[in-house]
Amino acid sequence: MKKKYQCQILSLLESGDLPKVKLYAVEEDKILFVCNSQSELSKLKEWVLSQDEIDYWEKEQKFYYPPGRHAPLVSDAERKARAEELGWNRLDLEQEAKKTKTVSIPMTEE
């Protein structure tokens, strides 16, 4: 997970706006969020999609994009090829993914 976003997300969570949201790095360019309520999820989604480097927000296999976009910037094939090129390995977090309201958010490279 990019250090910049890790710090921003942790700050957002600790500031009291989203104190119960948990986050896990599931891949080098994806974060899994676990929320306990719809209001937390909505607030988090709004913040995430306002970030410049976010490609899309995925929830229950549905994709949401930043304002003004209707498709990802990078195809899945390109994303997978780049991850292999960089030597990124998927982390095993299957147990955490089984919790409620999970979301993954691919980020573009800077």
C-alpha atoms as an extended CHARMM CRD file, in Angstrom:
* protein
*
       110  EXT
         1         1  MET       CA              0.0000000000        0.0000000000        0.0000000000  PROA      1               0.0000000000
         2         2  LYS       CA              1.3660000000        3.4180000000       -0.8240000000  PROA      2               0.0000000000
         3         3  LYS       CA              2.7340000000        5.0880000000        2.3140000000  PROA      3               0.0000000000
         4         4  LYS       CA              1.0040000000        8.3700000000        1.4180000000  PROA      4               0.0000000000
         5         5  TYR       CA             -2.4280000000        6.7450000000        1.4260000000  PROA      5               0.0000000000
         6         6  GLN       CA             -1.7390000000        4.5780000000        4.4240000000  PROA      6               0.0000000000
         7         7  CYS       CA             -1.0400000000        7.7040000000        6.4840000000  PROA      7               0.0000000000
         8         8  GLN       CA             -4.0330000000        9.6200000000        5.0860000000  PROA      8               0.0000000000
         9         9  ILE       CA             -6.4080000000        6.7320000000        5.6360000000  PROA      9               0.0000000000
        10        10  LEU       CA             -5.1550000000        6.0610000000        9.1430000000  PROA      10              0.0000000000
        11        11  SER       CA             -5.5030000000        9.7620000000        9.9410000000  PROA      11              0.0000000000
        12        12  LEU       CA             -9.0680000000        9.7600000000        8.6290000000  PROA      12              0.0000000000
        13        13  LEU       CA             -9.9070000000        6.6830000000       10.6700000000  PROA      13              0.0000000000
        14        14  GLU       CA             -8.2800000000        7.9980000000       13.8360000000  PROA      14              0.0000000000
        15        15  SER       CA             -9.7700000000       11.4850000000       13.5610000000  PROA      15              0.0000000000
        16        16  GLY       CA            -13.0850000000       10.0960000000       14.6770000000  PROA      16              0.0000000000
        17        17  ASP       CA            -14.8220000000       10.2920000000       11.3260000000  PROA      17              0.0000000000
        18        18  LEU       CA            -14.4980000000        6.5440000000       10.7490000000  PROA      18              0.0000000000
        19        19  PRO       CA            -13.1030000000        5.0520000000       13.9590000000  PROA      19              0.0000000000
        20        20  LYS       CA            -14.3590000000        1.4860000000       13.4770000000  PROA      20              0.0000000000
        21        21  VAL       CA            -13.3030000000        0.9560000000        9.8600000000  PROA      21              0.0000000000
        22        22  LYS       CA            -10.5190000000       -1.5800000000        9.4800000000  PROA      22              0.0000000000
        23        23  LEU       CA             -8.1540000000       -1.7210000000        6.5070000000  PROA      23              0.0000000000
        24        24  TYR       CA             -5.9510000000       -4.4300000000        5.0880000000  PROA      24              0.0000000000
        25        25  ALA       CA             -3.4890000000       -4.3850000000        2.2010000000  PROA      25              0.0000000000
        26        26  VAL       CA             -4.6620000000       -7.2800000000        0.0310000000  PROA      26              0.0000000000
        27        27  GLU       CA             -2.3480000000       -6.4700000000       -2.8490000000  PROA      27              0.0000000000
        28        28  GLU       CA              0.2870000000       -3.8150000000       -3.4680000000  PROA      28              0.0000000000
        29        29  ASP       CA             -2.2900000000       -1.6410000000       -5.1940000000  PROA      29              0.0000000000
        30        30  LYS       CA             -5.4890000000       -2.6820000000       -3.3920000000  PROA      30              0.0000000000
        31        31  ILE       CA             -6.8900000000       -2.0380000000        0.0440000000  PROA      31              0.0000000000
        32        32  LEU       CA             -9.6720000000       -4.0110000000        1.6790000000  PROA      32              0.0000000000
        33        33  PHE       CA            -11.9060000000       -1.9880000000        3.9860000000  PROA      33              0.0000000000
        34        34  VAL       CA            -14.1870000000       -3.5820000000        6.5670000000  PROA      34              0.0000000000
        35        35  CYS       CA            -17.0240000000       -1.3160000000        7.7070000000  PROA      35              0.0000000000
        36        36  ASN       CA            -19.7070000000       -1.8530000000       10.3190000000  PROA      36              0.0000000000
        37        37  SER       CA            -22.3710000000        0.4540000000        8.9330000000  PROA      37              0.0000000000
        38        38  GLN       CA            -23.7020000000        1.8890000000        5.7000000000  PROA      38              0.0000000000
        39        39  SER       CA            -22.9120000000        5.4340000000        6.8840000000  PROA      39              0.0000000000
        40        40  GLU       CA            -19.2440000000        4.5110000000        7.4090000000  PROA      40              0.0000000000
        41        41  LEU       CA            -19.1400000000        2.8850000000        3.9940000000  PROA      41              0.0000000000
        42        42  SER       CA            -20.7100000000        5.9160000000        2.2830000000  PROA      42              0.0000000000
        43        43  LYS       CA            -18.3600000000        8.3800000000        3.9750000000  PROA      43              0.0000000000
        44        44  LEU       CA            -15.3190000000        6.2530000000        3.1180000000  PROA      44              0.0000000000
        45        45  LYS       CA            -16.4010000000        5.7990000000       -0.5080000000  PROA      45              0.0000000000
        46        46  GLU       CA            -16.8610000000        9.5610000000       -0.9450000000  PROA      46              0.0000000000
        47        47  TRP       CA            -13.4020000000       10.2740000000        0.4560000000  PROA      47              0.0000000000
        48        48  VAL       CA            -11.6780000000        7.5260000000       -1.5540000000  PROA      48              0.0000000000
        49        49  LEU       CA            -13.2080000000        8.5910000000       -4.8680000000  PROA      49              0.0000000000
        50        50  SER       CA            -12.0590000000       12.1700000000       -4.2410000000  PROA      50              0.0000000000
        51        51  GLN       CA             -8.3860000000       11.0590000000       -4.2980000000  PROA      51              0.0000000000
        52        52  ASP       CA             -6.5200000000       11.6970000000       -7.5790000000  PROA      52              0.0000000000
        53        53  GLU       CA             -4.7420000000        8.3330000000       -7.8350000000  PROA      53              0.0000000000
        54        54  ILE       CA             -7.8490000000        6.1930000000       -7.3210000000  PROA      54              0.0000000000
        55        55  ASP       CA             -8.8370000000        4.2240000000      -10.3900000000  PROA      55              0.0000000000
        56        56  TYR       CA            -12.1220000000        2.8670000000       -9.0400000000  PROA      56              0.0000000000
        57        57  TRP       CA            -14.0460000000        1.6630000000       -5.9850000000  PROA      57              0.0000000000
        58        58  GLU       CA            -15.4180000000       -1.8640000000       -6.0970000000  PROA      58              0.0000000000
        59        59  LYS       CA            -18.2120000000       -3.1380000000       -3.8820000000  PROA      59              0.0000000000
        60        60  GLU       CA            -19.9080000000       -6.4960000000       -4.3920000000  PROA      60              0.0000000000
        61        61  GLN       CA            -18.4900000000       -6.7380000000       -7.9260000000  PROA      61              0.0000000000
        62        62  LYS       CA            -19.9160000000       -3.3340000000       -8.9160000000  PROA      62              0.0000000000
        63        63  PHE       CA            -17.5100000000       -0.5670000000       -9.9200000000  PROA      63              0.0000000000
        64        64  TYR       CA            -17.7320000000        3.1280000000       -9.0350000000  PROA      64              0.0000000000
        65        65  TYR       CA            -15.4740000000        5.7890000000      -10.5380000000  PROA      65              0.0000000000
        66        66  PRO       CA            -14.3180000000        9.2630000000       -9.5810000000  PROA      66              0.0000000000
        67        67  PRO       CA            -16.5010000000       12.1350000000      -10.8350000000  PROA      67              0.0000000000
        68        68  GLY       CA            -16.3120000000       12.5500000000      -14.6040000000  PROA      68              0.0000000000
        69        69  ARG       CA            -15.1850000000        8.9740000000      -15.3090000000  PROA      69              0.0000000000
        70        70  HSD       CA            -17.1490000000        5.8990000000      -16.3310000000  PROA      70              0.0000000000
        71        71  ALA       CA            -14.3940000000        3.3390000000      -16.8430000000  PROA      71              0.0000000000
        72        72  PRO       CA            -11.0820000000        2.3190000000      -15.2580000000  PROA      72              0.0000000000
        73        73  LEU       CA             -7.8990000000        4.0330000000      -16.4040000000  PROA      73              0.0000000000
        74        74  VAL       CA             -6.0800000000        0.6990000000      -16.5880000000  PROA      74              0.0000000000
        75        75  SER       CA             -7.5280000000       -2.6120000000      -17.8390000000  PROA      75              0.0000000000
        76        76  ASP       CA             -7.3500000000       -5.7370000000      -15.6740000000  PROA      76              0.0000000000
        77        77  ALA       CA             -4.9060000000       -7.3010000000      -18.1380000000  PROA      77              0.0000000000
        78        78  GLU       CA             -2.6150000000       -4.2550000000      -17.9730000000  PROA      78              0.0000000000
        79        79  ARG       CA             -2.9110000000       -4.1470000000      -14.1740000000  PROA      79              0.0000000000
        80        80  LYS       CA             -2.0050000000       -7.8530000000      -13.8400000000  PROA      80              0.0000000000
        81        81  ALA       CA              0.9040000000       -7.5560000000      -16.2810000000  PROA      81              0.0000000000
        82        82  ARG       CA              2.2770000000       -4.5520000000      -14.3940000000  PROA      82              0.0000000000
        83        83  ALA       CA              1.9090000000       -6.3190000000      -11.0330000000  PROA      83              0.0000000000
        84        84  GLU       CA              3.8350000000       -9.3230000000      -12.3800000000  PROA      84              0.0000000000
        85        85  GLU       CA              6.4890000000       -7.0260000000      -13.8240000000  PROA      85              0.0000000000
        86        86  LEU       CA              6.9220000000       -5.3920000000      -10.4060000000  PROA      86              0.0000000000
        87        87  GLY       CA              6.9420000000       -8.7510000000       -8.6270000000  PROA      87              0.0000000000
        88        88  TRP       CA              3.9130000000       -8.0020000000       -6.4680000000  PROA      88              0.0000000000
        89        89  ASN       CA              2.4290000000      -10.9590000000       -4.6250000000  PROA      89              0.0000000000
        90        90  ARG       CA             -1.1290000000      -11.2460000000       -3.3240000000  PROA      90              0.0000000000
        91        91  LEU       CA             -1.4010000000      -11.4160000000        0.4640000000  PROA      91              0.0000000000
        92        92  ASP       CA             -3.5430000000      -14.1670000000        1.9750000000  PROA      92              0.0000000000
        93        93  LEU       CA             -6.3740000000      -12.4050000000        3.8160000000  PROA      93              0.0000000000
        94        94  GLU       CA             -9.2980000000      -14.7130000000        3.0690000000  PROA      94              0.0000000000
        95        95  GLN       CA            -10.4930000000      -14.7510000000        6.6760000000  PROA      95              0.0000000000
        96        96  GLU       CA            -10.6020000000      -10.9520000000        6.8440000000  PROA      96              0.0000000000
        97        97  ALA       CA            -12.4220000000      -10.7600000000        3.5040000000  PROA      97              0.0000000000
        98        98  LYS       CA            -15.2920000000      -12.7980000000        4.9300000000  PROA      98              0.0000000000
        99        99  LYS       CA            -16.2600000000       -9.9340000000        7.2560000000  PROA      99              0.0000000000
       100       100  THR       CA            -19.1370000000       -7.5910000000        6.4070000000  PROA      100             0.0000000000
       101       101  LYS       CA            -19.1390000000       -4.8160000000        3.8180000000  PROA      101             0.0000000000
       102       102  THR       CA            -15.7830000000       -5.3960000000        2.1360000000  PROA      102             0.0000000000
       103       103  VAL       CA            -14.4860000000       -3.0800000000       -0.5670000000  PROA      103             0.0000000000
       104       104  SER       CA            -11.3360000000       -3.1060000000       -2.6540000000  PROA      104             0.0000000000
       105       105  ILE       CA             -9.9600000000        0.0100000000       -4.2760000000  PROA      105             0.0000000000
       106       106  PRO       CA             -7.3460000000       -0.2380000000       -7.0150000000  PROA      106             0.0000000000
       107       107  MET       CA             -4.9760000000        2.7140000000       -7.2290000000  PROA      107             0.0000000000
       108       108  THR       CA             -3.0490000000        3.9190000000      -10.2390000000  PROA      108             0.0000000000
       109       109  GLU       CA              0.7050000000        4.3340000000      -10.0640000000  PROA      109             0.0000000000
       110       110  GLU       CA              2.1250000000        7.7880000000       -9.4600000000  PROA      110             0.0000000000
